[in-house]
Amino acid sequence: MLDGNYHGVSYYADEDGFTAFGDVSLHGNGNAAYVQIDTSGGGSSGGTTAYTVTSDGEITIGSDRRGVVSADGNYIFFVDLGDPVGIEILAKKSVPSAATGPAISILLLN
């Protein structure tokens, strides 16, 4: 099970384009805690939720967030399929300075 502390950024496609910066702690037992440090709405919040990770790196956080974990566990990318739809990127706080990030390729289809 995934374990560690992450910084995260979020963007949600509501009418105002909600953004947030926060911290997420994955406790290695399927439980996570999060806190929004700053948001475009000016507030902060926090709470707990459950998560699962499959052996091939698929992650589900709560009931609506689905994504992938990098092979080294340093990065998590996911979408929130709730209403509104959003994307979130998490980077592990303890990534060594010499770590190289994952290569990301995007294919655009017409």
C-alpha positions in Angstrom: 0.0 0.0 0.0 1.2 3.5 -0.8 2.6 5.5 2.1 3.9 9.1 2.3 3.2 12.8 2.5 2.5 14.8 -0.7 2.0 18.4 -1.9 -0.9 18.7 -4.3 -2.4 21.2 -6.8 -6.0 21.0 -8.0 -8.1 22.5 -10.8 -11.8 22.0 -11.0 -13.9 23.0 -14.0 -16.7 24.7 -12.3 -18.0 28.1 -13.5 -15.2 29.9 -11.7 -12.3 27.5 -12.4 -11.7 26.5 -8.7 -8.0 25.9 -7.9 -6.3 24.7 -4.6 -3.0 23.9 -3.1 -2.8 21.4 -0.2 -1.2 18.5 1.5 -2.2 14.8 1.4 -0.9 12.1 3.7 -1.4 8.5 2.6 -1.0 6.3 5.7 -0.1 3.0 4.0 -3.3 1.3 5.3 -5.9 2.6 2.9 -6.6 5.7 4.9 -5.7 9.3 3.8 -5.8 12.7 5.4 -5.9 16.0 3.4 -5.9 19.7 4.0 -6.4 22.5 1.5 -3.9 25.2 2.5 -5.1 27.8 0.0 -7.9 27.9 -2.5 -9.1 30.3 -5.2 -12.2 30.6 -3.0 -10.1 32.0 -0.2 -10.9 29.2 2.3 -9.3 26.0 3.6 -10.7 22.7 4.6 -9.5 19.2 5.5 -10.7 15.7 6.2 -10.1 12.0 5.7 -10.9 9.5 3.0 -10.1 6.0 1.9 -7.8 5.0 -1.0 -6.8 1.8 -2.8 -3.8 1.1 -5.1 -3.6 -1.9 -7.4 -0.3 -3.7 -8.2 -0.1 -2.0 -11.6 -0.3 1.5 -10.1 -4.0 2.4 -10.5 -5.2 4.5 -7.5 -8.7 5.3 -6.4 -9.2 8.0 -3.7 -12.6 8.3 -2.2 -15.4 7.4 -4.6 -14.8 9.7 -7.5 -11.0 10.2 -7.9 -9.2 7.8 -10.2 -5.6 7.9 -11.5 -2.1 6.5 -11.6 0.9 6.4 -9.3 4.4 6.7 -10.8 6.5 3.6 -10.6 8.7 5.1 -7.8 5.6 6.3 -5.9 6.8 10.0 -6.0 4.0 11.3 -8.2 0.2 10.7 -8.4 -1.9 12.0 -11.2 -5.7 11.7 -11.0 -9.0 13.0 -12.2 -12.1 13.7 -10.0 -15.1 12.4 -11.9 -17.5 14.1 -9.5 -19.4 17.3 -10.2 -17.5 19.4 -11.1 -14.8 17.4 -12.9 -11.3 18.2 -11.8 -7.6 17.1 -12.1 -5.1 16.8 -9.3 -1.3 16.3 -9.2 0.5 15.2 -6.1 4.3 15.2 -5.6 5.9 13.4 -2.7 7.5 15.8 -0.1 10.6 13.7 0.4 11.6 13.3 -3.3 15.5 13.5 -3.4 16.8 16.5 -5.2 18.5 14.3 -7.8 15.3 12.5 -8.6 14.2 12.7 -12.2 10.5 13.1 -12.8 8.4 10.9 -15.0 8.2 11.6 -18.7 4.7 12.6 -19.8 3.5 12.2 -23.4 0.2 13.6 -24.5 -1.6 12.4 -27.6 -4.2 14.8 -29.0 -6.8 13.3 -31.2 -8.9 15.3 -33.6 
